[in-house]
């Protein structure tokens, strides 16, 4: 999921900027963005696994042998 990775990157940049500028609020926001990005990424992975599992079950049902 592209949104999760971009949020993580944005968070790392914010956290680094906060450290550089000694801005605690910016550092916290960066950490929160990173955490949100990780959650989005993990959720996207879980959704993909469920979709694959459902698609696999429907594919198996469709592959029946024809009666002659």
Buried (B, 14 or more C-beta within 10 A) or exposed (E): BEEBBEBBEBBBBBBEBBEEEEBEEBBEBBBBBBEBBBEBBEEBEEEEEEEEEEEEEEEEEEEEEEEE
